[in-house]
């Protein structure tokens, strides 16, 4: 179980980071509600 | 806290236990990414399923893509709670589809709708929220330009399909999304318009 768990969690983390980073520049929230974005993802000049 | 956030926190805790080398910042971003995925996916699946049941999937897809093409860049007001979001999303999408199927718009009406939407997008897009502020001026400018291009592309698509329900559905989708970026809509929904702009102004002061 542990053998598969770690790669699976790495995959989930990578996808989650991809979604998080791309949602800083484009709005994915077509479904009209959005969770609170962490400060580190807010882009500033 | 809504259930997508609760679920994402639990999953992030499992990730944190098993992958030790992740910083607090990275974990917060993973948590957010998972919450975004859960928040969007289950509602979209439900609405897609409902569209199939109502036998309007093709028209729904046109409404969904047109609405989303503009919303991706222009953003707009969002529901505060999970259980106001689902009925609101369903109401908007099916409202757009049925209005487009019933009301046949001619080129003059389509042109007026798109001209009004273009002016509103030019003035108010991108319309961010307290949850996801767009503070960068460069990014705001880029999103405004892309929103304008999206309106033009959708106008061309609507004009090309004139005389069919597709044309009206695209026009109504753009109209609804444009209404969602107006400051008056934010006021009515109890949200704050222009959070990103105020963050930028505070930094400059």
Interface residues (C-beta under 8 A of the other chain):
Chain A: X5 X6 X9 X10 X12 X13 X15 X16 X17 X18 X19 X20 X21 X23 X25 X26 X27 X28 X29 X30 X31 X32 X33 X34 X35 X36 X37 X38 X40 X41 X42 X43 X44 X45
Chain B: X2 X4 X5 X8 X11 X14 X15 X18 X19 X22 X25 X26 X28 X29 X30 X31 X32 X33 X34 X35 X36 X37 X39 X40 X43 X44 X47 X64 X67 X68 X71 X72 X73 X74 X75 X76 X77 X78 X79 X80 X81 X82 X84 X85 X86 X88 X89 X92 X126 X129 X131 X132 X133 X134 X135 X136 X137 X138 X139 X142 X143 X199 X200 X203
